């Protein structure tokens, strides 16, 4: 995510109602789904008549069945009421309509009288394709725009003079803009408002300094990153929008690192102050029990700043004595065959399950960070798990649970959504993953049931609050319900969740909520026992940046049809690359699995 200090002034101005947006026509196709001005410039210049130019623009920009993309959807939900654009397309208007925000559209002089102060204002300075006569294309058109569209231009001048402007993907060298901005600086002098610009292409230091002298600070970021950062820190307005993503040719999937994994099944059980470890199955046969002392209560990862030393202590408990010898022999045999070894933990009691085995360091390596040695908490079950054949995109349902509105600790759900959309943008753009959302007051039992039926997801991703009852040993997730017109927390147990998920083709659940990684009744563990082939929970709270990095790495590998445990290793490596080896965040996710070979999709 973009550092908040970069956009702090914009956040302040937005909260005070003084921010206005100028959305340029130079935004890249990757975020709008439409070609930019630069993409069209050469072919547009080759056309002689205005009619042929407009027809060319309509052919390129009026694309049937293309819905507004995430960038536009986030723009129109920002708490901003003044929007100016030099784009010709109508996607911003469509995004306002889908977000249920009534907007006053100004394209020509006759529209100015209907610009109501209680509605957001969208000004198409250069015209809009649905009104062909309004289009201004040539440089002469832009120079003369004040004569042709005088009332529109005066309205734009008023906004420039009274607002803090944010220019997104706009060419500041456009002749009409230069004329307008110079007039603002000339008339207001030192009282001229500050403005910020995020061009589509980076500017040189000299260019940045030139614009700073003209009261425009150029931000070192992309338009998409800035909009996502604003959306993640401001209270959005309007209705969330479902997106039909731009579909581009998908790159060939990255091959899984190992075609085959051998299972090394390790039983771990507590015995007083000891942990008993026994190999149940491996290529090197079974083993006698080996023990390692607990040396006090099981270590926990929440609240610690560094894994240094603790990771080795956990590794000693994981593979003590003769067990370590069998592990080394199994690794050597697999390496000679070009295969991996899956370390499957059979945890016999709550004390053994409470130890954060994912942080273990064995020798000079961490098994949970090696693609050759994925570590999973195995859940034996009578039900078999078949590979699900999926020809189209993997459907991912993301549930952003309630927080402050039902009296719980506030969560930055908008930031989480923006981060997930950015992290998975390439998967959506290439048609490998299709994201669906459930958030706000819709996160109720009935809301989830309805969304599951309509979406038929393959993957479920929950962000919110979780808890674990030490007495009943049952986990639950916070949903919302309405009682006498008031909203309150509705704690949905794992048994109730299992009923909601039963009979569907959901192959995996990721639960980014506190204590969802607990064993014996924790959310992830219980759902694997009852309904899901695999699920991932958290041993403690994970920072947003780490959670988003994990999700991006995980879903990319899963979309390439990697085994789920190998995909989790890939995700841990992404987090470790950001926070370092000593930070505990990469070890907090806990994978429970009953799929024999980890393959969920074919």
C-alpha positions in Angstrom: 0.0 0.0 0.0 1.0 3.6 -0.6 2.6 5.3 2.4 -0.1 7.4 4.1 2.3 10.4 4.4 2.3 10.8 0.7 -1.5 11.4 0.6 -2.0 12.9 4.0 -2.8 16.4 2.6 -5.4 14.9 0.2 -7.0 13.0 3.0 -7.4 16.2 5.1 -8.8 18.1 2.2 -11.3 15.3 1.3 -12.5 15.1 4.9 -13.1 18.9 4.9 -15.0 18.7 1.6 -12.5 20.7 -0.3 -11.0 18.1 -2.6 -11.9 18.0 -6.3 -10.7 15.5 -8.9 -9.6 16.1 -12.5 -9.5 12.8 -14.3 -7.5 12.9 -17.5 -7.7 11.0 -20.8 -4.2 9.6 -20.4 -5.0 6.9 -17.9 -3.7 3.5 -19.1 -5.9 0.8 -20.5 -4.8 -1.5 -17.7 -7.0 0.4 -15.2 -9.8 1.8 -17.3 -10.3 -1.0 -19.9 -10.1 1.7 -22.6 -7.2 3.0 -24.8 -5.6 6.2 -23.6 -5.2 9.4 -25.6 -1.7 8.4 -26.4 -2.8 5.0 -27.7 -5.2 6.7 -30.1 -3.1 9.7 -31.1 -1.5 8.4 -34.3 -4.6 6.9 -35.8 -6.7 9.9 -34.8 -4.3 12.3 -36.4 -4.5 10.4 -39.7 -8.2 11.1 -40.0 -9.1 14.3 -41.7 -12.7 15.2 -40.9 -14.2 15.8 -37.5 -16.9 13.2 -38.3 -14.4 10.4 -39.0 -12.4 11.3 -35.9 -15.6 11.1 -33.7 -16.6 7.8 -35.3 -13.1 6.4 -34.7 -13.4 7.4 -31.0 -16.7 5.8 -30.7 -15.4 2.6 -32.2 -12.5 2.5 -29.8 -14.1 3.8 -26.6 -17.8 2.7 -26.8 -17.1 -1.0 -26.0 -20.3 -3.1 -25.6 -20.6 -5.1 -22.3 -17.6 -3.4 -20.7 -18.5 -2.4 -17.2 -16.7 0.3 -15.3 -13.5 -1.0 -13.9 -12.3 -1.0 -10.3 -10.5 2.4 -10.8 -13.6 4.2 -11.9 -15.8 2.4 -9.3 -13.5 3.5 -6.5 -13.3 7.1 -7.9 -17.1 7.6 -7.8 -17.4 6.3 -4.3 -14.8 8.7 -2.8 -16.4 11.4 -0.6 -15.8 14.0 -3.3 -18.5 16.1 -5.0 -16.6 17.8 -7.8 -15.3 15.8 -10.7 -13.9 17.2 -13.9 -12.7 14.9 -16.8 -11.2 15.3 -20.2 -12.2 11.7 -21.1 -14.7 11.2 -23.9 -16.2 7.9 -22.7 -19.2 7.5 -20.4 -17.8 4.9 -17.9 -17.6 7.4 -15.1 -21.3 8.2 -15.6 -22.1 4.5 -15.6 -20.1 4.0 -12.4 -22.1 6.8 -10.7 -25.3 5.1 -11.8 -24.2 1.7 -10.5 -23.0 3.2 -7.2 -26.5 4.8 -6.8 -25.0 8.3 -6.6 -27.2 10.8 -8.5 -24.8 13.0 -10.4 -25.3 16.3 -12.2 -23.7 15.8 -15.6 -22.4 18.9 -17.4 -21.3 18.5 -21.0 -22.5 21.6 -22.7 -23.5 25.2 -21.7 -27.2 24.2 -21.4 -26.3 21.8 -18.6 -24.8 24.3 -16.2 -28.2 25.6 -15.1 -29.1 22.1 -13.9 -26.0 21.6 -11.8 -27.6 21.2 -8.4 -25.5 21.9 -5.2 -26.8 18.8 -3.4 -25.5 16.4 -6.1 -22.0 15.4 -7.1 -21.0 17.3 -10.2 -19.3 15.6 -13.2 -18.0 17.9 -15.9 -16.9 16.5 -19.3 -14.7 19.4 -20.3 -13.8 18.0 -23.8 -17.2 16.6 -24.5 -18.8 13.2 -24.2 -19.4 10.6 -27.0 -23.1 10.2 -26.3 -23.3 13.9 -27.5 -21.1 13.9 -30.6 -21.4 17.7 -31.2 -19.9 18.4 -27.8 -16.6 16.7 -28.6 -13.4 18.8 -28.8 -10.4 17.1 -30.3 -8.0 19.3 -32.2 -5.6 21.7 -30.6 -7.5 24.6 -32.1 -10.7 23.2 -30.5 -9.0 23.2 -27.1 -7.6 26.7 -27.5 -11.0 28.0 -28.5 -12.9 26.0 -25.9 -13.6 29.1 -23.8 -15.5 30.7 -26.7 -17.4 27.5 -27.6 -18.3 26.3 -24.0 -18.0 29.5 -22.0 -20.4 28.6 -19.2 -18.8 25.2 -18.7 -15.3 26.7 -18.7 -16.4 29.3 -16.1 -17.7 26.5 -13.9 -14.4 24.7 -14.2 -12.5 27.9 -13.4 -14.6 28.4 -10.2 -13.7 24.9 -9.0 -10.0 25.4 -9.8 -10.1 28.6 -7.7 -11.9 27.3 -4.7 -10.8 23.6 -4.4 -7.7 21.6 -3.7 -7.3 19.8 -7.0 -6.0 16.3 -7.6 -5.1 15.7 -11.3 -5.1 12.0 -12.2 -3.6 10.9 -15.5 -4.1 14.4 -17.0 -1.7 16.0 -19.4 -0.8 19.2 -17.7 0.5 20.6 -20.9 -2.9 20.6 -22.6 -3.5 24.1 -24.0 -6.9 24.6 -22.5 -5.7 23.6 -19.1 -2.6 25.8 -19.2 -4.8 28.8 -20.1 -7.1 28.1 -17.2 -4.4 27.4 -14.6 -2.4 30.4 -15.5 -5.5 32.6 -15.1 -5.9 31.1 -11.6 -2.3 31.9 -10.6 -2.4 35.3 -12.2 -5.6 36.4 -10.5 -5.1 34.8 -7.0 -1.3 35.0 -6.7 -0.2 33.8 -3.3 -3.8 32.9 -2.4 -4.0 30.4 -5.2 -4.9 26.9 -3.9 -2.4 24.1 -3.8 -2.9 21.2 -6.3 -1.5 17.7 -6.7 -0.9 15.7 -9.8 -0.4 12.0 -10.5 0.6 11.7 -14.2 0.3 8.4 -16.0 4.1 8.5 -16.8 6.8 9.6 -14.4 8.2 13.1 -14.7 11.8 14.2 -14.5 13.1 16.2 -11.5 13.2 19.3 -13.7 9.6 18.8 -14.8 8.4 18.3 -11.2 10.1 21.5 -10.1 8.5 23.4 -13.0 5.1 22.4 -11.8 5.9 23.0 -8.2 6.6 26.6 -9.2 3.1 26.7 -10.5 1.6 25.4 -7.3 1.2 21.8 -8.4 3.0 19.1 -6.4 3.6 15.9 -8.5 3.3 12.8 -6.5 5.6 9.9 -7.0 3.0 7.2 -7.4 0.6 5.8 -10.0 -3.0 7.0 -10.3 -4.3 3.6 -9.3 -2.2 3.5 -6.2 -3.3 6.9 -5.1 -7.0 6.2 -5.6 -6.7 2.9 -3.8 -4.9 4.5 -0.9 -7.6 7.2 -0.6 -10.3 4.6 -0.8 -8.6 2.6 1.9 -8.5 5.5 4.4 -11.7 7.4 3.6 -15.3 6.5 4.3 -16.7 5.6 0.9 -20.2 6.6 -0.2 -22.7 5.0 -2.5 -23.2 1.3 -3.2 -20.4 -1.2 -3.7 -20.2 -2.3 -7.4 -19.7 -5.7 -8.9 -17.2 -5.6 -11.8 -16.9 -7.5 -15.0 -13.1 -7.4 -15.3 -11.1 -6.7 -18.4 -10.0 -10.0 -19.8 -6.5 -10.1 -21.4 -4.7 -13.1 -22.7 -3.5 -15.1 -19.7 0.2 -16.0 -19.5 1.0 -19.7 -19.4 0.7 -21.0 -15.8 3.9 -21.4 -13.8 4.6 -25.0 -13.3 4.4 -26.4 -9.8 8.0 -26.8 -8.4 7.6 -30.5 -7.8 5.4 -32.9 -9.7 5.1 -35.2 -6.7 5.3 -34.9 -3.0 6.0 -37.8 -0.6 4.2 -37.6 2.7 6.1 -37.6 6.0 3.4 -38.1 8.6 4.4 -36.9 12.1 2.3 -37.4 15.2 2.8 -34.9 18.0 1.2 -35.2 21.4 1.8 -33.6 24.8 2.8 -35.7 27.8 3.1 -33.5 30.9 6.1 -31.2 30.2 7.1 -33.1 27.1 6.2 -33.3 23.5 6.1 -36.8 22.1 6.9 -37.0 18.4 6.5 -40.2 16.3 6.8 -40.9 12.6 3.6 -42.5 11.5 4.6 -42.9 7.8 7.5 -42.0 5.6 9.6 -43.5 2.8 12.1 -44.5 5.5 9.5 -46.3 7.6 8.0 -45.6 11.0 10.0 -44.7 14.1 9.9 -45.1 17.8 8.8 -42.2 19.9 11.2 -39.4 20.5 10.6 -36.7 23.1 11.5 -33.0 23.6 10.9 -30.9 26.7 8.4 -28.1 26.6 10.4 -26.1 29.1 7.3 -24.1 30.1 4.1 -23.1 28.5 3.8 -23.4 24.7 5.4 -20.4 22.9 3.0 -18.0 21.2 3.6 -15.6 18.3 1.2 -12.8 19.2 2.9 -10.0 20.9 6.5 -11.0 20.1 8.8 -8.9 17.9 11.3 -11.4 16.7 11.5 -15.2 16.0 15.2 -15.3 16.6 16.0 -18.2 18.9 12.3 -19.2 19.2 12.3 -20.7 15.8 15.2 -23.1 16.7 13.5 -24.0 20.0 10.3 -25.0 18.1 12.3 -26.9 15.5 13.9 -29.0 18.2 10.5 -29.9 19.6 9.2 -30.7 16.1 11.9 -33.1 15.0 13.8 -34.5 18.1 16.3 -37.3 18.2 15.5 -40.3 16.0 12.7 -38.4 14.3 15.2 -35.8 12.9 17.3 -38.7 11.5 14.2 -40.1 9.7 13.4 -36.7 8.4 16.9 -36.2 7.0 16.9 -39.6 5.3 13.4 -38.9 3.8 14.7 -35.6 2.4 17.8 -37.2 0.9 15.7 -39.9 -0.8 13.2 -37.4 -2.2 16.0 -35.1 -3.5 17.6 -37.9 -5.4 14.2 -38.6 -7.1 13.6 -34.9 -7.8 10.5 -34.9 -5.5 9.3 -32.9 -2.5 8.4 -34.0 1.0 5.1 -32.9 2.6 5.5 -32.6 6.4 2.0 -33.6 7.6 1.4 -32.9 11.3 -1.1 -35.1 13.2 -1.8 -33.1 16.4 -3.4 -35.2 19.1 -4.3 -32.6 21.7 -4.9 -28.9 22.2 -1.5 -28.5 23.9 0.3 -29.8 20.8 -1.9 -27.8 18.5 -1.1 -24.6 20.4 2.6 -24.6 19.5 3.3 -22.5 16.4 5.0 -25.3 14.4 5.0 -23.1 11.2 7.9 -21.0 12.7 10.1 -24.1 13.2 13.8 -23.8 12.1 15.4 -27.2 11.5 19.2 -27.0 11.0 19.7 -24.0 8.7 16.2 -24.1 7.1 12.6 -23.4 7.8 10.4 -26.2 6.4 7.3 -23.9 6.1 9.3 -21.5 3.8 10.6 -24.2 1.4 8.6 -25.4 -1.6 10.3 -28.7 -1.2 8.9 -29.2 2.3 5.5 -27.7 2.8 4.2 -28.0 6.3 0.5 -28.7 6.9 -1.7 -29.6 9.9 -3.4 -32.7 8.6 -7.0 -33.5 9.5 -7.9 -37.2 8.9 -11.4 -37.6 7.6 -13.5 -40.3 6.2 -14.7 -38.1 3.3 -12.4 -38.3 0.2 -11.5 -35.1 -1.7 -11.6 -35.2 -5.5 -9.9 -32.6 -7.7 -12.5 -30.2 -9.0 -12.3 -29.5 -12.8 -12.6 -25.8 -13.4 -12.5 -24.6 -17.0 -13.2 -20.9 -16.4 -12.0 -18.5 -13.8 -11.8 -19.4 -10.1 -14.7 -17.6 -8.4 -13.6 -16.0 -5.2 -16.1 -14.6 -2.7 -14.6 -12.0 -0.3 -16.6 -11.3 2.8 -15.6 -8.1 4.6 -17.1 -8.6 8.1 -18.6 -5.9 10.3 -16.6 -4.1 13.0 -17.2 -0.7 14.5 -20.8 -0.5 13.4 -21.6 -3.4 15.8 -19.4 -2.3 18.6 -16.3 -4.2 17.8 -12.7 -2.9 17.2 -12.7 -1.0 13.9 -11.2 -2.6 10.9 -9.8 -0.9 7.8 -12.1 -2.8 5.4 -11.9 -0.3 2.6 -8.1 -0.5 2.7 -8.3 -4.3 2.7 -10.6 -4.3 -0.3 -8.4 -1.9 -2.2 -5.3 -3.9 -1.4 -6.9 -7.2 -2.5 -8.1 -5.7 -5.7 -4.6 -4.4 -6.4 -2.9 -7.7 -5.4 -5.3 -9.8 -7.6 -5.7 -7.3 -10.4 -3.6 -9.3 -12.8 -5.6 -12.5 -12.1 -8.8 -10.6 -12.8 -7.5 -9.0 -15.9 -6.4 -12.3 -17.4 -9.7 -14.0 -16.5 -8.1 -16.5 -14.0 -9.9 -15.3 -11.0 -13.3 -13.6 -10.7 -13.8 -11.6 -7.5 -17.2 -11.1 -5.8 -17.9 -9.1 -2.6 -20.1 -9.2 0.4 -19.7 -6.3 2.8 -21.4 -3.9 5.2 -24.9 -4.6 6.4 -25.2 -7.5 3.9 -22.8 -9.6 6.0 -25.6 -11.5 7.8 -26.4 -15.2 7.8 -29.0 -14.7 5.1 -26.8 -12.4 3.2 -24.0 -15.0 3.0 -26.4 -17.8 2.1 -27.9 -15.7 -0.7 -24.4 -14.7 -2.0 -23.2 -18.3 -1.9 -26.2 -19.4 -4.0 -25.8 -16.7 -6.5 -22.0 -16.8 -6.9 -21.3 -20.5 -6.4 -17.7 -19.7 -5.3 -14.8 -22.0 -5.4 -12.9 -20.0 -2.8 -14.1 -18.1 0.3 -12.1 -15.3 1.9 -13.2 -13.8 5.2 -11.8 -10.6 6.7 -13.3 -9.6 10.1 -13.5 -10.6 13.7 -13.2 -14.1 15.1 -13.2 -15.6 18.6 -12.5 -18.9 20.3 -14.3 -20.2 23.4 -11.8 -22.0 25.6 -14.6 -23.8 27.5 -16.6 -25.2 24.6 -13.5 -25.2 22.3 -15.5 -23.7 19.4 -14.6 -20.9 17.1 -17.0 -18.3 15.6 -17.0 -15.4 13.2 -18.7 -12.0 13.7 -21.6 -11.3 11.3 -24.3 -8.6 11.7 -28.0 -8.9 12.6 -30.7 -6.3 13.2 -32.8 -6.4 16.4 -35.5 -3.7 16.9 -33.9 -1.6 14.2 -30.5 -1.7 15.7 -27.5 -3.6 14.4 -25.6 -5.9 16.7 -22.9 -8.7 16.5 -24.1 -12.1 15.5 -21.5 -14.7 16.4 -21.9 -17.6 13.9 -20.4 -20.8 15.1 -18.3 -23.3 13.1 -21.2 -25.7 13.2 -23.5 -23.1 11.7 -20.9 -22.1 9.1 -20.5 -25.7 8.1 -24.3 -26.0 7.4 -24.1 -22.9 5.2 -21.2 -24.2 3.2 -22.3 -27.8 2.9 -23.0 -29.2 -0.6 -21.2 -26.4 -2.4 -18.1 -26.6 -4.5 -16.0 -24.4 -2.2 -12.6 -26.0 -2.0 -10.8 -23.6 0.3 -11.5 -21.0 2.9 -9.0 -18.3 4.0 -10.1 -16.7 7.3 -8.2 -13.5 8.2 -9.6 -13.1 11.7 -8.2 -13.6 15.1 -7.9 -17.1 16.5 -9.3 -18.8 13.4 -6.1 -20.9 13.3 -6.8 -22.6 16.7 -7.0 -26.4 16.7 -9.8 -28.6 18.0 -12.8 -26.5 17.1 -11.2 -23.4 15.7 -12.8 -22.1 12.5 -10.3 -23.4 9.9 -9.8 -26.8 11.6 -13.6 -27.4 12.2 -14.5 -26.5 8.6 -11.9 -28.9 7.2 -13.3 -31.7 9.4 -16.9 -31.0 8.2 -17.0 -29.5 4.7 -13.8 -28.0 3.2 -10.9 -29.9 1.7 -8.5 -27.2 3.1 -8.7 -24.0 5.1 -6.3 -21.4 6.5 -6.7 -19.5 9.7 -4.6 -17.1 11.7 -2.8 -17.7 15.1 -2.9 -14.0 15.9 -3.7 -10.7 14.2 -1.8 -10.1 11.0 -1.0 -6.5 9.7 -2.9 -5.5 6.6 0.2 -5.2 4.5 1.3 -8.8 5.4 -2.3 -10.2 4.9 -2.6 -8.6 1.5 0.9 -9.8 0.4 0.0 -13.3 1.6 -3.3 -13.3 -0.3 -1.7 -12.1 -3.5 1.0 -14.7 -3.5 -1.4 -17.5 -2.5 -4.1 -16.9 -5.1 -1.6 -16.4 -7.9 0.0 -19.8 -7.2 -3.4 -21.5 -6.7 -4.6 -20.0 -10.1 -1.6 -21.8 -11.6 -3.1 -25.0 -10.1 -0.3 -25.5 -7.6 -1.1 -27.8 -4.6 -2.6 -25.7 -1.9 0.2 -26.4 0.5 2.8 -25.3 -2.0 0.7 -22.2 -2.7 0.8 -21.4 1.0 4.6 -21.7 1.0 4.8 -19.3 -1.9 2.5 -16.8 0.0 4.7 -17.1 3.1 7.8 -16.3 1.0 6.0 -13.1 -0.3 5.4 -12.0 3.3 8.9 -12.9 4.5 10.3 -10.9 1.6 8.5 -7.8 3.0 9.0 -8.2 6.8 12.1 -10.3 7.0 12.8 -13.7 8.7 12.8 -12.5 12.2 9.3 -11.0 12.1 6.6 -13.5 13.0 4.0 -12.5 10.4 4.9 -15.1 7.8 4.5 -17.9 10.3 1.0 -16.8 11.6 -1.1 -18.5 8.9 -2.0 -22.1 9.7 -3.0 -24.5 6.9 -5.4 -27.3 7.7 -5.9 -29.9 5.0 -7.5 -33.3 4.4 -6.8 -33.4 0.6 -4.3 -36.3 0.3 -2.0 -34.6 -2.2 -3.0 -30.9 -1.8 -4.5 -30.6 -5.3 -7.8 -28.8 -5.2 -8.4 -27.8 -8.9 -7.6 -29.4 -12.2 
